[in-house]
């Protein structure tokens, strides 16, 4: 198998030196991802929340196909962390990137128990989107209608029921753990927003809206002034528009969307 589009995270720097870069309080960050929201959106919100020095490098499908950007696993997003001294390391995989940034910006709770609860909620939320990617969005065109129907009538209602149970146990205050913003909250808001970009986005959003508890989490995230400011930028709006364009080709054939009966 060709290695032309892969690179190793190992370099001449030692583990200790790499760790120093990761913990540099004056580090700057670069997000490498498509010029859309989706799997890169949580990291961007986290960087905005943390008032970090950061930028996006939107990757085009043409440059990706040409092998211009090399990644450890032939996938994006990746996050480059550059120290004040100019040394750089890269983190791969959105889960790792999101959890690294959440730890840096104190969004993993106040103790180890809360951290693992937050990571558990994050993982389950993440799996909902990944499962839809594989089984609904990018499946064979002739399978999309039935796959979407199953998602709307079984997968999504079950997810909502599970998460309402835990949100209610936390007091229904718009947060998964405690009474303040965490990684789980931000990820849920982004995953709900991801589904709004799909051809069936209006239907999926309406189902999410039936849950006051989940919708309250989304609203609490969107009220954060730093995240809200980022989402008012022209750069974010362009990502938003392009997401709709990219997913427009994934509608079930001969049917714009399958509505829940």
C-alpha positions as CSV (number, residue, x, y, z in Angstrom):
1,X,0.0,0.0,0.0
2,X,1.3,3.4,-1.0
3,X,2.6,5.7,1.8
4,X,2.6,8.8,-0.4
5,X,-0.2,10.5,1.6
6,X,1.0,9.4,5.1
7,X,3.5,10.9,7.5
8,X,4.8,9.8,10.8
9,X,4.3,11.7,14.0
10,X,7.8,10.7,15.1
11,X,10.6,13.2,14.5
12,X,14.0,14.2,15.8
13,X,12.3,15.7,18.8
14,X,12.1,13.6,22.0
15,X,8.8,12.7,23.7
16,X,9.8,15.1,26.4
17,X,10.3,17.9,23.9
18,X,6.9,17.1,22.2
19,X,5.2,17.1,25.5
20,X,6.7,20.6,26.2
21,X,5.2,21.8,22.9
22,X,1.8,20.5,23.8
23,X,1.8,22.2,27.2
24,X,3.3,25.5,26.0
25,X,0.9,28.2,27.3
26,X,1.7,30.4,24.3
27,X,1.3,27.8,21.6
28,X,-0.6,28.6,18.5
29,X,-2.8,26.1,16.6
30,X,-3.7,25.2,13.0
31,X,-6.8,23.1,12.1
32,X,-6.4,21.2,8.9
33,X,-9.8,20.1,7.6
34,X,-12.2,20.5,4.7
35,X,-13.7,24.0,4.3
36,X,-16.9,22.9,6.0
37,X,-18.1,22.1,9.5
38,X,-18.7,18.4,10.3
39,X,-15.9,16.6,12.1
40,X,-13.8,19.7,12.5
41,X,-16.4,21.9,14.0
42,X,-16.0,20.9,17.7
43,X,-12.3,21.6,17.6
44,X,-12.9,25.0,16.2
45,X,-15.5,25.9,18.8
46,X,-13.1,24.7,21.5
47,X,-10.3,26.9,20.1
48,X,-12.7,29.9,20.0
49,X,-13.9,29.2,23.6
50,X,-10.2,29.0,24.8
51,X,-9.4,32.3,23.1
52,X,-6.4,30.6,21.5
53,X,-4.2,31.9,18.7
54,X,-5.4,29.7,15.9
55,X,-6.2,29.5,12.2
56,X,-7.9,27.2,9.7
57,X,-6.3,25.7,6.6
58,X,-9.3,24.6,4.5
59,X,-8.3,21.6,2.4
60,X,-9.9,21.2,-1.0
61,X,-10.8,17.9,-2.5
62,X,-8.4,18.6,-5.4
63,X,-5.4,19.2,-3.2
64,X,-6.3,16.2,-1.1
65,X,-6.5,14.0,-4.2
66,X,-3.1,15.3,-5.3
67,X,-1.5,14.2,-2.0
68,X,-0.6,17.7,-1.0
69,X,-1.5,17.1,2.7
70,X,0.1,14.1,4.3
71,X,-1.6,12.8,7.5
72,X,-0.9,9.8,9.8
73,X,-4.0,7.9,8.8
74,X,-5.0,9.4,5.5
75,X,-7.8,11.3,7.2
76,X,-8.5,14.7,8.6
77,X,-8.9,16.8,10.8
78,X,-5.5,17.1,12.2
79,X,-4.3,19.8,14.6
80,X,-0.8,21.4,14.4
81,X,0.5,22.8,17.7
82,X,3.3,25.3,17.3
83,X,5.3,26.4,20.3
84,X,6.5,29.9,21.0
85,X,10.0,28.8,19.9
86,X,8.7,27.6,16.5
87,X,8.7,23.9,17.1
88,X,5.7,21.9,16.0
89,X,3.8,18.7,16.6
90,X,0.7,17.3,15.0
91,X,-2.3,15.4,16.6
92,X,-4.5,13.2,14.4
93,X,-8.1,12.0,14.8
94,X,-10.9,14.2,15.8
95,X,-11.5,12.4,19.1
96,X,-7.9,13.0,20.2
97,X,-7.9,16.6,19.0
98,X,-11.2,17.4,20.7
99,X,-10.1,15.8,24.0
100,X,-6.7,17.5,23.9
101,X,-8.3,20.9,23.5
102,X,-10.9,20.2,26.1
103,X,-8.3,19.3,28.6
104,X,-6.3,22.4,27.7
105,X,-9.2,24.7,28.2
106,X,-10.6,23.1,31.3
107,X,-13.7,21.5,29.8
108,X,-13.3,18.0,31.3
109,X,-14.8,18.7,34.7
110,X,-13.3,19.3,38.1
111,X,-12.0,15.8,38.9
112,X,-11.2,12.5,37.3
113,X,-14.7,11.0,37.8
114,X,-16.3,14.0,36.0
115,X,-13.7,13.7,33.2
116,X,-14.6,10.1,32.4
117,X,-18.3,10.9,32.5
118,X,-17.8,13.7,30.1
119,X,-15.7,11.5,27.8
120,X,-18.3,8.8,28.0
121,X,-21.1,11.2,26.9
122,X,-18.8,12.6,24.2
123,X,-18.1,9.1,22.8
124,X,-21.7,8.2,22.6
125,X,-22.6,11.5,20.9
126,X,-19.7,11.0,18.5
127,X,-20.8,7.5,17.7
128,X,-24.2,8.8,16.6
129,X,-22.6,10.9,13.9
130,X,-20.1,8.3,12.8
131,X,-22.9,5.7,12.6
132,X,-24.9,8.0,10.4
133,X,-21.9,8.7,8.2
134,X,-21.4,5.0,7.5
135,X,-24.9,3.7,7.4
136,X,-27.0,6.7,6.1
137,X,-25.1,9.6,4.6
138,X,-22.4,7.8,2.5
139,X,-24.1,4.5,1.9
140,X,-25.0,3.2,-1.5
141,X,-27.6,5.5,-3.1
142,X,-30.2,2.8,-3.4
143,X,-29.9,2.1,0.3
144,X,-30.3,5.7,1.6
145,X,-34.0,5.9,1.8
146,X,-34.4,2.8,4.0
147,X,-31.3,3.7,6.0
148,X,-32.7,7.1,6.7
149,X,-36.1,5.8,7.7
150,X,-34.4,3.5,10.3
151,X,-32.3,6.4,11.6
152,X,-35.3,8.6,12.0
153,X,-37.6,6.0,13.6
154,X,-35.2,3.9,15.7
155,X,-31.6,5.2,16.0
156,X,-32.3,8.8,16.7
157,X,-35.2,8.3,19.1
158,X,-33.2,5.8,21.1
159,X,-30.3,8.2,21.3
160,X,-32.6,11.0,22.5
161,X,-34.2,8.8,25.1
162,X,-30.8,7.7,26.5
163,X,-29.5,11.2,26.7
164,X,-32.6,12.7,28.2
165,X,-32.3,10.1,31.0
166,X,-28.8,11.4,31.9
167,X,-29.6,15.1,31.4
168,X,-32.6,14.8,33.6
169,X,-30.4,13.1,36.3
170,X,-28.1,16.1,36.2
171,X,-31.0,18.4,36.9
172,X,-32.1,19.3,33.4
173,X,-29.9,22.4,33.6
174,X,-28.6,22.3,30.0
175,X,-25.3,20.5,30.9
176,X,-24.3,16.9,31.0
177,X,-22.0,17.2,34.0
178,X,-22.4,19.7,36.8
179,X,-23.6,23.2,36.0
180,X,-21.1,24.5,33.5
181,X,-20.0,24.0,29.9
182,X,-18.0,20.9,29.1
183,X,-16.8,19.0,26.0
184,X,-19.9,16.9,26.0
185,X,-22.2,19.9,25.7
186,X,-20.1,21.5,22.9
187,X,-20.0,18.2,21.0
188,X,-23.7,17.6,21.2
189,X,-24.4,21.1,19.8
190,X,-22.0,20.5,16.9
191,X,-23.5,17.1,16.1
192,X,-27.0,18.4,16.1
193,X,-25.8,21.2,13.8
194,X,-24.1,18.7,11.5
195,X,-27.4,16.9,11.0
196,X,-29.0,20.2,10.0
197,X,-26.8,20.3,6.9
198,X,-28.0,17.0,5.5
199,X,-30.8,16.8,2.8
200,X,-33.1,15.5,5.6
201,X,-31.8,18.2,8.0
202,X,-35.1,19.9,8.5
203,X,-36.8,16.6,9.6
204,X,-33.8,15.5,11.8
205,X,-33.7,19.0,13.5
206,X,-37.4,18.8,14.2
207,X,-36.9,15.5,16.0
208,X,-34.1,16.9,18.1
209,X,-36.3,19.9,18.9
210,X,-38.9,17.6,20.5
211,X,-36.4,17.1,23.3
212,X,-36.4,20.1,25.5
213,X,-33.4,18.7,27.5
214,X,-31.2,18.2,24.5
215,X,-32.2,21.4,22.8
216,X,-31.4,23.3,26.0
217,X,-27.8,22.0,25.9
218,X,-27.5,23.3,22.3
219,X,-28.8,26.7,23.3
220,X,-26.5,26.9,26.3
221,X,-23.5,26.3,24.0
222,X,-24.7,28.8,21.5
223,X,-25.1,31.4,24.3
224,X,-21.4,31.3,25.1
225,X,-20.1,34.7,23.9
226,X,-16.8,33.3,22.6
227,X,-18.4,30.5,20.6
228,X,-21.2,32.9,19.4
229,X,-18.6,35.4,18.2
230,X,-16.7,32.7,16.2
231,X,-20.0,31.6,14.6
232,X,-20.7,35.2,13.4
233,X,-17.5,35.4,11.4
234,X,-17.6,35.2,7.6
235,X,-15.2,32.2,7.7
236,X,-17.6,30.2,9.8
237,X,-20.5,31.2,7.6
238,X,-18.6,30.0,4.5
239,X,-17.9,26.6,6.2
240,X,-21.6,26.4,7.0
241,X,-22.7,27.1,3.4
242,X,-20.2,24.6,2.0
243,X,-21.4,21.9,4.3
244,X,-24.9,22.1,2.8
245,X,-23.4,22.0,-0.7
246,X,-21.3,18.9,0.1
247,X,-24.1,16.9,1.6
248,X,-26.6,17.8,-1.0
249,X,-25.6,14.8,-3.1
250,X,-26.5,12.4,-0.3
251,X,-30.3,12.7,-0.6
252,X,-32.2,9.4,-1.1
253,X,-32.9,9.0,-4.9
254,X,-36.2,10.2,-6.2
255,X,-37.2,11.5,-2.7
256,X,-35.9,14.6,-1.0
257,X,-36.4,13.1,2.5
258,X,-38.3,10.4,4.3
259,X,-40.5,11.9,7.0
260,X,-41.3,10.1,10.2
261,X,-44.8,8.8,10.2
